């Protein structure tokens, strides 16, 4: 009888332990929250994912203050990133382990968390892939290199020049605005390092990895459909007017750019209609709306997505309205598309194969 009771006690204890183990993540979060409430979080505290998000959420609310100190905020976010072991977080670990180079010569990006006030993203670069000079208008960004290494160059706007010029590229008139920028950072950052940009300092930057590189980004506020980055051509052949680390650059002024469209018959437009597959998680739907052709990116064919007009500038070639993206339908001998390719400026094309029913 005593042996039976002892075995039963062990059995119940094991079940109880298993139940407790299932709750460890919650217990850990509550413990970290309690420590935060008691002021026991410091720069040496290791945070779990939930505690990290909780703290970022609190900090991001400060952007709504009348005198928001962006630099202080970015430094606080930097400290939080340094307190996280991202490869051990299940959602980040899955993204790292599942990495495949689906888009040759371009980055792979995935969202880890997004709210109106901020977003956390995972970016992965294969060797030779890079992001040229661009900005993040009115945003603060903090980059944590998880693995690998990269060369980052950061610039701040010095002045806008009155010089503009017009060019026609693939049926589109673009107005290029010249400006003067100052290089404020030019360094190689490695795994565990953190880089910062604010809306007014170092906001223009480029990222050039030297090897397979993975990084976590925190942007404040989060990207919205109205967020439009500018892409810069920087003249790095020499300093502007001999001023050290100051360069001339130019970018497309979107408000003054326009697409020169052509008219296509309904018969021609109908040939593009259908569903297209990029990969298992990304699809494109093309459909007619009156005399227009609409592009709808979506995560699945049953889910809705953002609907955008396609503006034809040549037969089988369209600009996506409001975007620096072209859509080219690749036509076979029967004048029906086998696939389509989206070309985003800058960057290589992403091809989607037409789904046959």
C-alpha positions as CSV (number, residue, x, y, z in Angstrom):
1,X,0.0,0.0,0.0
2,X,2.8,2.4,0.9
3,X,4.5,1.7,-2.5
4,X,1.2,2.3,-4.3
5,X,0.7,5.7,-2.6
6,X,4.3,6.6,-3.4
7,X,4.0,5.8,-7.1
8,X,0.7,7.7,-7.2
9,X,2.3,10.7,-5.6
10,X,5.2,10.5,-8.2
11,X,2.6,10.3,-11.0
12,X,0.6,13.2,-9.8
13,X,3.8,15.2,-9.2
14,X,4.9,14.6,-12.8
15,X,1.6,15.7,-14.2
16,X,1.7,18.7,-12.0
17,X,5.2,19.6,-13.1
18,X,4.2,19.2,-16.8
19,X,1.3,21.6,-16.2
20,X,3.6,24.1,-14.6
21,X,6.1,23.7,-17.4
22,X,3.4,24.6,-19.9
23,X,2.9,27.9,-18.0
24,X,6.5,28.8,-17.7
25,X,6.4,31.4,-20.5
26,X,3.4,33.1,-18.8
27,X,5.1,32.9,-15.4
28,X,8.3,34.4,-16.9
29,X,6.3,37.2,-18.5
30,X,4.5,38.0,-15.2
31,X,7.7,37.9,-13.3
32,X,9.4,40.2,-15.7
33,X,6.4,42.6,-15.6
34,X,6.5,42.5,-11.8
35,X,10.2,43.3,-11.9
36,X,9.5,46.2,-14.3
37,X,6.8,47.5,-12.0
38,X,9.3,47.4,-9.1
39,X,12.0,49.2,-11.1
40,X,14.1,46.0,-11.3
41,X,14.7,46.1,-15.1
42,X,18.1,47.4,-15.9
43,X,20.6,47.3,-18.8
44,X,21.7,43.8,-17.8
45,X,18.2,42.2,-17.6
46,X,17.7,39.5,-20.2
47,X,14.2,40.0,-21.7
48,X,11.9,37.4,-23.3
49,X,9.9,38.3,-26.4
50,X,6.7,39.3,-24.6
51,X,8.6,41.5,-22.1
52,X,10.5,43.1,-25.0
53,X,7.3,43.9,-26.8
54,X,5.7,45.3,-23.6
55,X,8.6,47.6,-23.0
56,X,8.7,48.8,-26.7
57,X,5.0,49.5,-26.6
58,X,5.5,51.7,-23.6
59,X,8.4,53.5,-25.1
60,X,6.7,54.0,-28.5
61,X,3.9,56.0,-26.9
62,X,6.4,58.8,-26.1
63,X,6.4,59.7,-29.8
64,X,3.0,61.4,-29.2
65,X,4.5,63.9,-26.8
66,X,4.9,67.5,-27.9
67,X,8.7,67.4,-27.5
68,X,9.7,63.9,-28.4
69,X,13.4,63.2,-28.0
70,X,14.0,60.8,-30.9
71,X,17.6,60.3,-30.1
72,X,16.9,59.3,-26.5
73,X,14.1,57.0,-27.7
74,X,16.4,55.3,-30.2
75,X,19.1,54.8,-27.5
76,X,16.4,53.2,-25.3
77,X,15.3,50.9,-28.0
78,X,18.9,50.0,-28.7
79,X,19.4,49.0,-25.1
80,X,16.3,46.8,-25.2
81,X,17.6,45.1,-28.4
82,X,20.9,44.4,-26.7
83,X,19.0,42.7,-23.8
84,X,17.3,40.2,-26.2
85,X,18.8,36.9,-27.5
86,X,16.7,36.9,-30.7
87,X,17.9,33.5,-32.0
88,X,16.3,31.9,-28.9
89,X,12.9,33.5,-29.5
90,X,10.6,30.9,-31.1
91,X,9.2,33.3,-33.8
92,X,12.6,34.6,-34.7
93,X,14.2,31.2,-34.6
94,X,11.6,29.9,-37.0
95,X,12.2,32.8,-39.4
96,X,16.0,32.1,-39.3
97,X,15.7,28.4,-39.7
98,X,13.1,28.6,-42.6
99,X,15.2,31.1,-44.6
100,X,15.2,30.4,-48.3
101,X,16.4,32.8,-50.9
102,X,13.1,33.1,-52.8
103,X,14.0,36.5,-54.4
104,X,17.4,36.3,-56.1
105,X,19.6,39.5,-55.7
106,X,17.1,41.0,-53.2
107,X,16.4,40.7,-49.5
108,X,13.8,38.4,-47.8
109,X,11.6,40.3,-45.3
110,X,9.1,39.1,-42.8
111,X,7.0,40.9,-40.1
112,X,7.5,39.8,-36.5
113,X,5.1,42.3,-34.9
114,X,3.2,45.4,-36.0
115,X,1.2,48.1,-34.3
116,X,0.4,51.6,-35.4
117,X,3.1,53.0,-33.1
118,X,5.9,50.6,-34.2
119,X,6.8,47.5,-36.1
120,X,9.5,44.8,-35.7
121,X,10.7,43.1,-38.8
122,X,13.3,40.4,-39.8
123,X,15.5,41.0,-42.8
124,X,17.7,38.4,-44.3
125,X,20.3,39.0,-47.0
126,X,22.2,36.4,-49.0
127,X,25.8,37.1,-50.0
128,X,25.9,39.9,-52.6
129,X,22.4,41.2,-51.9
130,X,22.1,44.8,-50.7
131,X,19.7,47.8,-50.3
132,X,20.9,51.0,-52.0
133,X,20.6,54.5,-50.6
134,X,17.0,55.2,-49.4
135,X,15.2,57.0,-46.6
136,X,12.4,56.3,-44.0
137,X,10.4,59.6,-44.0
138,X,9.5,60.8,-40.5
139,X,10.6,57.5,-39.0
140,X,13.1,56.3,-36.4
141,X,14.9,53.0,-37.0
142,X,17.0,50.8,-34.9
143,X,18.9,47.9,-36.6
144,X,20.2,44.9,-34.6
145,X,22.5,42.5,-36.5
146,X,21.6,39.0,-35.4
147,X,24.2,37.2,-37.5
148,X,26.7,38.1,-40.3
149,X,28.1,41.6,-41.0
150,X,27.3,44.5,-43.2
151,X,28.6,47.9,-44.3
152,X,26.1,50.7,-43.5
153,X,26.3,54.3,-44.7
154,X,24.1,56.9,-43.2
155,X,23.5,60.4,-44.4
156,X,21.6,63.5,-43.3
157,X,20.0,66.1,-45.6
158,X,22.1,69.3,-45.6
159,X,20.0,71.3,-48.1
160,X,17.7,71.0,-51.0
161,X,19.0,72.4,-54.3
162,X,16.8,74.3,-56.8
163,X,18.1,72.1,-59.6
164,X,15.7,69.5,-61.1
165,X,15.6,67.6,-64.3
166,X,13.1,65.5,-66.2
167,X,13.7,62.0,-67.6
168,X,11.4,59.5,-69.4
169,X,11.8,55.9,-68.3
170,X,9.6,53.2,-69.7
171,X,6.7,55.5,-70.4
172,X,7.0,57.4,-67.2
173,X,8.0,61.0,-66.8
174,X,10.1,61.4,-63.6
175,X,11.2,64.7,-62.1
176,X,14.6,64.3,-60.3
177,X,15.3,66.7,-57.4
178,X,18.9,67.4,-56.4
179,X,20.0,67.8,-52.8
180,X,23.1,67.9,-50.6
181,X,23.7,65.2,-48.0
182,X,26.3,64.7,-45.3
183,X,27.7,61.3,-44.4
184,X,27.4,60.8,-40.7
185,X,28.2,57.1,-40.5
186,X,30.3,54.7,-42.5
187,X,31.0,51.5,-40.6
188,X,30.9,47.7,-40.6
189,X,28.6,46.3,-38.0
190,X,28.6,42.7,-36.9
191,X,26.4,40.2,-35.0
192,X,25.3,41.8,-31.8
193,X,25.9,45.4,-33.0
194,X,23.1,48.0,-33.2
195,X,22.8,50.9,-35.6
196,X,20.4,53.9,-35.2
197,X,18.7,56.5,-37.5
198,X,16.2,59.2,-36.6
199,X,14.0,61.3,-38.8
200,X,16.6,64.1,-39.0
201,X,19.9,62.3,-38.5
202,X,21.3,59.5,-40.6
203,X,17.8,58.8,-42.1
204,X,19.2,58.2,-45.6
205,X,21.2,55.0,-45.6
206,X,22.4,51.9,-47.5
207,X,23.0,48.4,-46.3
208,X,25.6,46.2,-48.0
209,X,26.2,42.8,-46.3
210,X,29.5,40.9,-46.8
211,X,28.0,37.5,-46.2
212,X,24.7,35.8,-45.2
213,X,23.3,38.4,-42.8
214,X,20.2,38.5,-40.7
215,X,18.9,41.5,-38.7
216,X,16.0,42.7,-36.7
217,X,14.6,46.2,-37.3
218,X,12.4,48.3,-35.1
219,X,10.7,51.2,-36.9
220,X,8.7,53.9,-35.2
221,X,6.0,54.6,-36.2
222,X,5.1,51.5,-38.3
223,X,4.9,51.7,-42.1
224,X,1.5,52.6,-43.5
225,X,0.1,52.5,-47.0
226,X,0.9,56.2,-47.3
227,X,4.6,55.7,-46.4
228,X,6.7,56.3,-49.5
229,X,10.5,55.9,-49.2
230,X,12.8,58.0,-51.5
231,X,15.6,56.3,-53.3
232,X,18.8,58.3,-53.8
233,X,21.5,58.3,-56.4
234,X,24.6,59.6,-54.6
235,X,27.5,61.1,-56.4
236,X,30.4,59.5,-54.5
237,X,33.1,60.4,-57.0
238,X,34.0,63.5,-55.0
239,X,32.9,65.8,-52.2
240,X,30.4,68.5,-53.0
241,X,32.3,71.8,-53.5
242,X,35.2,70.3,-51.6
243,X,33.3,69.9,-48.4
244,X,34.5,66.8,-46.6
245,X,31.9,64.0,-46.3
246,X,29.3,66.1,-48.2
247,X,27.9,64.7,-51.4
248,X,25.4,65.7,-54.1
249,X,22.5,63.4,-54.6
250,X,19.1,63.3,-56.4
251,X,15.8,61.5,-55.9
252,X,12.5,61.2,-57.7
253,X,9.9,63.9,-56.7
254,X,6.8,61.7,-56.8
255,X,4.3,64.5,-56.8
256,X,5.7,65.8,-60.1
257,X,6.1,62.4,-61.8
258,X,3.5,60.9,-64.0
259,X,2.8,57.9,-66.3
260,X,2.2,58.4,-70.0
261,X,-0.5,55.8,-70.5
262,X,-1.9,54.2,-73.7
263,X,-5.3,52.7,-74.4
264,X,-5.7,48.9,-74.8
265,X,-8.8,47.1,-76.1
266,X,-11.0,45.0,-73.8
267,X,-9.8,41.9,-75.7
268,X,-6.2,42.7,-74.8
269,X,-7.0,43.6,-71.2
270,X,-8.9,40.4,-70.7
271,X,-5.9,38.2,-71.5
272,X,-4.2,39.4,-68.3
273,X,-7.1,38.4,-66.0
274,X,-6.3,35.5,-63.6
275,X,-4.6,34.3,-60.5
276,X,-0.8,34.2,-60.2
277,X,1.4,32.4,-57.6
278,X,4.7,33.9,-56.3
279,X,5.1,31.2,-53.6
280,X,3.0,29.3,-51.1
281,X,2.5,32.5,-49.1
282,X,2.1,35.2,-51.8
283,X,-0.3,35.4,-54.6
284,X,-1.5,38.1,-57.1
285,X,-5.0,38.4,-58.5
286,X,-5.6,40.4,-61.7
287,X,-9.2,41.3,-62.6
288,X,-11.1,43.9,-64.6
289,X,-13.1,46.8,-63.2
290,X,-14.9,48.6,-66.0
291,X,-12.1,49.6,-68.4
292,X,-9.4,49.2,-65.8
293,X,-7.1,46.3,-64.8
294,X,-6.6,45.9,-61.1
295,X,-3.7,44.2,-59.2
296,X,-4.5,42.6,-55.8
297,X,-1.6,41.1,-53.8
298,X,-2.8,38.6,-51.2
299,X,-1.6,35.9,-48.8
300,X,-4.1,33.4,-50.2
301,X,-6.6,33.4,-53.1
302,X,-9.5,33.5,-50.6
303,X,-8.2,36.5,-48.7
304,X,-8.7,40.2,-49.8
305,X,-5.7,42.4,-50.4
306,X,-4.9,46.0,-51.4
307,X,-6.3,46.8,-54.8
308,X,-4.1,48.9,-57.1
309,X,-4.7,50.1,-60.7
310,X,-2.4,49.0,-63.5
311,X,-1.6,51.8,-65.9
312,X,-0.5,50.6,-69.4
313,X,2.5,52.4,-71.0
314,X,3.1,49.6,-73.6
315,X,1.2,46.5,-74.5
316,X,1.8,43.9,-71.8
317,X,3.6,46.5,-69.6
318,X,2.1,48.5,-66.8
319,X,3.0,50.8,-63.9
320,X,1.3,50.1,-60.6
321,X,-0.5,53.4,-59.7
322,X,1.2,55.2,-56.8
323,X,4.2,52.8,-56.6
324,X,7.7,52.6,-58.1
325,X,6.7,49.2,-59.4
326,X,6.2,47.9,-63.0
327,X,4.1,44.9,-63.9
328,X,5.2,43.0,-67.0
329,X,3.1,40.2,-68.4
330,X,5.3,37.6,-70.2
331,X,3.4,36.4,-73.2
332,X,3.6,33.1,-75.0
333,X,3.1,32.3,-78.7
334,X,-0.7,32.2,-78.2
335,X,-0.7,35.7,-76.8
336,X,-1.6,34.5,-73.3
337,X,0.6,35.3,-70.3
338,X,2.4,32.3,-68.7
339,X,3.5,34.5,-65.8
340,X,4.1,38.1,-64.8
341,X,7.0,39.9,-63.2
342,X,6.9,42.8,-60.8
343,X,9.9,45.1,-60.9
344,X,10.2,47.4,-57.9
345,X,12.6,50.3,-58.1
346,X,15.3,49.6,-57.0
347,X,15.5,45.8,-56.9
348,X,15.2,42.8,-59.2
349,X,12.0,41.3,-60.5
350,X,9.7,39.0,-58.7
351,X,7.9,36.5,-61.0
352,X,4.5,35.0,-60.4
353,X,3.3,32.0,-62.4
354,X,-0.2,31.9,-63.7
355,X,-2.4,29.3,-62.1
356,X,-4.2,27.1,-64.5
357,X,-7.6,25.8,-63.5
